[in-house]
Each structure stands twice: as structure tokens, then as C-alpha cells.
Amino acid sequence: MNTESKALRGHAVVIGGSVAGLLAARALSTSFEHVTVLERDVFPAHTVPRRGVPQGRQVHALLTRGAVGLDGLFPGFIDAMTAAGIPSGDGQADFTWFLDGHRMAKAESGLRGFGVSRPWIEAMIRDRVRELPNVFLSEGTQVDGLLVEGDRAIGVRTRRAEGAEESLPADLVVDAAGRGSRARTWLRELGYPAPEQTVVTTNVVYVTRHYKQEPGLLDGELGTTVVPYPGQPRAGVVIRQEADVVAVLLAGLLGEEPPTDDAGMLAFATGLDGQDAAEVLRSGTPVDDAVKMRYPESTLNHFDRLDRHLGGFLVVGDALCSFNPIYGQGMTVAVMEAELLESLLEDGDRKDLAPRYFEAAAALLVEPWSLAIGGDLRFPEVEGERGPQDEEVNAYLGSFRAAAAIDPVLGAAFLKVANMMAPVSSLFGPDLMERTQRALDA
Ligand SMILES: Cc1cc2nc3c(=O)[nH]c(=O)nc-3n(C[C@H](O)[C@H](O)[C@H](O)COP(=O)(O)OP(=O)(O)OC[C@H]3O[C@@H](n4cnc5c(N)ncnc54)[C@H](O)[C@@H]3O)c2cc1C
């Protein structure tokens, strides 16, 4: 971050002070003189879930690309996680993976995984954003609409609890209000076209519960993940987290629904590959109640396809694109969008920022969206556009997952892609194709 080499000018406003909003504020802080983050909630004093982020009660994975990106935006972030006692380990050697029912062979992958809760990550980002001298976090402030002049957003209408409506002028407005963003409605009301959406319905249901970390649980490993696959639309994650807890996530999709009572959760977990989740449920001591959350569909908003943009108005995070949470991509994509925003503003040219941003963000989203949707469309029940080569590609990737139980190099390659450290295309190199064949022939 270099704030001295160029003049900071103007005022930027961010709607929503969750992960994407805070990261956007960090990105804007190197170009704008003042940045105001407007958050409806009052931030909790501790690292506990809050109302505006209900998914905060569910297990979140921080992908390696996300951790590395956070460390770039806030140097020392990874060391601070370690210093705070966040459990971490190698994403392959210290973690058990079940892919299509096959247990992945273990080896050092060089990909570091962290057992960190969603509220903890947000609190840690928030602490760092609070230290930025030109960023102000305005809590308990709801944004009710945009102020517009000509073809530009010139601020927002805000309301504090029991207070009157106020106007807050701004040179740039960034919507980071999450899946409940009203950007499309606001644009329509202002006479602008609303972006088309691609929606993929998977009806994911999450149930998370935390248990006391006791000797013997997980045998010193960081965790286990059972990935859902066609014919087995159930997933499970067990992970050690901060504050000496083990989090258990049970997930179902396409009509599968994990229960929240003890016996029902155990029965659901017993049906999963491996028995780590079932073992924790059977022998662990719960520290809270099980919490359920539904995530019906993934949504990609195509702002880049609009032929008329509202100047000075950008959208980031889940408000722009929200992914099936099974793939753990949301926070990492928010990090990448913040990196993009900072780089677009770097040369001081703010002309046509909205179309330039939305075009670049759409390009950034191609890889994570196709990774997630590619996984969803393996399930024949999921509606969506399938290409002529999908069958062949899925057959190869099916063999790849089976072979990863034998050759750890294949597992490492898979995890690199899943952690967004390498593109999906990297799995199709001749070397990995040969290794897949060799492993299955052995
Ligand atoms: C069940 C589930 C599991 C997930 N698991 C993972 C995972 O494993 N890994 C991962 O990386 N991601 C995961 N995600 C996604 C991740 O939670 C989000 O991508 C991440 O929180 C960033 O979202 P966001 O900041 O865009 O929006 P949110 O986190 O939804 O925050 C929106 C914020 O805007 C505020 N707000 C809304 N409207 C207004 C308004 N009008 N005025 C002022 N404030 C407003 C809200 O109070 C809130 O603070 C998961 C999501 C779900 C639903």
C-alpha cells in the first residue's frame, strides 16, 4: 500500500461492513481521501456472529488464495493468525479428504489451511481497517437508497435507528450489502436497466455445531472434508478452530437436509464417507446448539453486460456474485475484487470506472464461477447449461479423483485448484493425465 506517492482525493462510501465491504474500504483507502463504511449492524465487541451475517454461524473455509491475498492487503495477517493460536496445517498432509468416496493420499502440498471461524476473520479484518486513518466505520447506519445527479451516483440516503433520514454525499458508492443487496431494485427505480442474472439452484442446507476440543478428537489432524458427489448429495466437514473447539458441519443438497437433533445428526453423519464427523458427534461435548441455514441458489449478476451504467456505482462481494458455499469461495473472491479495485484506481484515472470495473470483475469471476458451477452440474438434478464436452471432462475428473487416492501428486494438484492457487485447466496437462492413468492401472 502506497498512500504517499499520489494525492488522495474525494469521498467513497461503502454499503455494508462485512468481509467484502471492509476489504473494499481497504482498497479504496489508497486512492480516496475519506472512505466511510456504512453498516446496519452494531459490530459486536467480540468475535461472535451478528445478525446481518447469519452465515457467520456456519463453518467457513478460508482458501489458501484468500489467506495469501489477505496477507497482501494487510501485511502480517497470516503471522497474526498463527500468533493468535488459530489452528493450521498442511491442507493435504494434515487434512483428510474424501472425493467421490475415495480417501485422498496424503503428502505435503505446501497449501496451508486454517481452522478459523467466519466472525473471527471478519473481526480481524475490521481491526485492521479501523487502523486506517482515512477510513471511518459508521455502525448502526442503514442505507435506504442512492442519491443521483445526471448519470452518476453522488451519495446515499441513510437512516440510523430511530433517526431521521440523512444524505451522505460521495464521489463513489460501492455496494457490499451481500445477497440482500438492493442494487438491482435501486437501478430499476432510477430508470436504469437491472443486470441479467444467472441462477443455479442447488438447495444447500447447512447445519453447524461446535464441540469441546478433547484429547483424541481428530488425532492431532486439522480436519476432514467429505465432498458431495452425484448419488451422495451429502457433505461433512470437521475442523479444529480457535478457542479450542472442533466445528462439525453437515450439509445436504437437492432435498437432503441434515437434522439438528443429536440422534438425527449422528444418523446423517454415519452415512458419510469416513467416520470423523460421526466420531465427534458420538464422543464430543457440545458447546452450543446446532444451527441450520438454507442457501437455495448461486447467483451471478451480469453488470458487465449493461449497455448503460450508473456512474460512480460499483458492486462487490456476494452482492455481485454468490457461490454455492460448499466450495468455500466467497471471502477469497472478495479479496480478489479488492485487489482489482485497488489496481484499477492506482493510476488516478476514474473515468468510466463502473464499466471498467464490472468488465474486469466479470473476467475475474469466470474461473471461480465455472469451478463451482462445474461441480454443481455434475448432479443431473441441477438445471443449467451443459456443454458438449462436459461428459468427457467429468469422466476424466472422476478418474482423477479416484487416482488421487493412490498418487498424492494428483491430490495436491486438485487442492491447488480448489484453493484457487491454480486454474482448473492445470488438471488437464499431459503429465497429470498420464499419472491418472498410471495410478488406475497399478
Ligand atoms: C452457509 C454459508 C457458508 C459459507 N461458507 C463460506 C466458506 O466456507 N468460505 C468462504 O469464503 N465463503 C463462504 N460463504 C460466503 C461468505 O460468507 C461471503 O462471501 C462473505 O461473507 C462476504 O460476503 P459479503 O461481505 O459480500 O456479504 P455479507 O457477509 O452477507 O455482508 C453484508 C453486510 O451488509 C450489511 N448490510 C446489508 N444491507 C445493508 C444496508 N442497506 N445498509 C447498511 N448495511 C447493510 C449487512 O448487515 C452485512 O454486514 C458462505 C456463505 C454461506 C451462506
The ligand as an ORCA input file, in Angstrom:
! r2SCAN-3c Opt
* xyz 0 1
  C     -23.919    -21.033      4.609
  C     -22.761    -20.277      4.008
  C     -21.471    -20.784      4.113
  C     -20.403    -20.106      3.536
  N     -19.157    -20.666      3.576
  C     -18.108    -19.999      3.056
  C     -16.791    -20.527      3.123
  O     -16.569    -21.655      3.575
  N     -15.777    -19.774      2.642
  C     -15.980    -18.548      2.077
  O     -15.013    -17.902      1.656
  N     -17.224    -18.045      1.970
  C     -18.284    -18.721      2.437
  N     -19.532    -18.181      2.353
  C     -19.697    -16.853      1.733
  C     -19.224    -15.745      2.673
  O     -19.957    -15.772      3.881
  C     -19.360    -14.406      1.992
  O     -18.821    -14.469      0.715
  C     -18.638    -13.323      2.776
  O     -19.271    -13.113      3.993
  C     -18.587    -11.985      2.037
  O     -19.868    -11.544      1.865
  P     -20.235    -10.028      1.743
  O     -19.347     -9.194      2.618
  O     -20.347     -9.698      0.319
  O     -21.729    -10.007      2.326
  P     -22.295    -10.376      3.817
  O     -21.228    -11.086      4.543
  O     -23.569    -11.009      3.566
  O     -22.455     -8.967      4.457
  C     -23.343     -7.972      4.020
  C     -23.270     -6.836      5.036
  O     -24.032     -5.727      4.576
  C     -24.837     -5.218      5.642
  N     -25.985     -4.580      5.015
  C     -26.914     -5.156      4.221
  N     -27.783     -4.239      3.764
  C     -27.381     -3.056      4.268
  C     -27.883     -1.723      4.140
  N     -28.958     -1.430      3.383
  N     -27.246     -0.734      4.819
  C     -26.136     -0.998      5.588
  N     -25.639     -2.245      5.732
  C     -26.230     -3.252      5.065
  C     -25.172     -6.468      6.469
  O     -25.541     -6.150      7.777
  C     -23.826     -7.216      6.403
  O     -22.936     -6.778      7.394
  C     -20.626    -18.858      2.876
  C     -21.917    -18.356      2.780
  C     -22.978    -19.059      3.310
  C     -24.381    -18.520      3.146
*
